[in-house]
């Protein structure tokens, strides 16, 4: 019998890329609230990434949980 092999494919990041990630804004065991944050990649390891947020704070996140930020208004100002 065959089994499905799942390969985690994460986007490749470079230093200075704009990224989107989430943090827990309210620490509650029953219903935690998550907040979407934006920032820039400052250091990239194999598993984790250091991020400088737009609020000038430093964050550490797993690369698999970080997305590339795509500006929704890019190209509309022409």
C-alpha positions in Angstrom: 0.0 0.0 0.0 1.3 3.4 -0.9 1.4 6.4 1.5 1.3 10.0 0.6 4.6 11.9 1.2 4.0 15.5 2.0 6.8 17.9 1.1 6.8 21.3 2.8 7.4 23.9 0.1 8.1 27.3 1.5 8.9 30.4 -0.5 12.5 31.3 -0.7 13.3 34.5 1.2 16.1 37.0 0.9 17.3 39.6 3.4 15.2 42.7 3.3 12.1 41.0 1.8 8.7 42.3 3.1 7.0 39.6 5.0 3.6 38.9 6.7 3.3 36.9 9.9 1.0 36.5 12.8 1.4 36.8 16.6 -0.9 36.0 19.5 -2.3 39.3 20.7 -4.3 37.9 23.6 -2.9 34.9 25.5 -6.0 32.9 26.4 -6.1 29.1 26.5 -9.7 29.0 25.3 -9.8 31.6 22.5 -6.5 33.3 21.7 -6.6 36.2 19.3 -4.1 36.4 16.5 -2.8 39.6 15.0 -1.4 39.9 11.5 2.0 41.8 11.5 4.2 43.0 8.7 8.0 43.5 8.6 11.3 42.9 6.9 13.5 39.8 7.0 16.7 40.6 8.9 18.3 37.2 9.4 17.3 33.9 7.8 18.3 30.4 9.2 17.2 27.0 8.0 14.1 26.8 10.3 13.6 30.3 11.8 13.7 33.9 10.6 14.4 37.1 12.5 12.0 39.8 11.5 12.1 43.6 12.1 8.5 44.6 12.4 7.1 47.9 11.1 6.6 48.8 14.8 10.5 48.6 15.1 10.3 45.5 17.3 12.2 42.2 16.7 10.3 39.0 16.2 11.4 35.4 15.6 9.1 33.1 13.5 9.3 29.7 11.8 9.9 30.1 8.1 6.9 27.8 7.3 4.6 30.3 9.1 5.8 33.4 7.3 4.3 34.6 4.0 5.7 37.0 1.5 3.9 40.4 1.6 2.2 41.4 -1.6 1.1 45.0 -1.8 -2.6 45.0 -2.8 -2.4 48.6 -4.2 0.8 48.0 -6.2 0.3 49.4 -9.7 -2.9 51.3 -9.0 -1.3 54.8 -8.7 -0.3 55.1 -12.3 
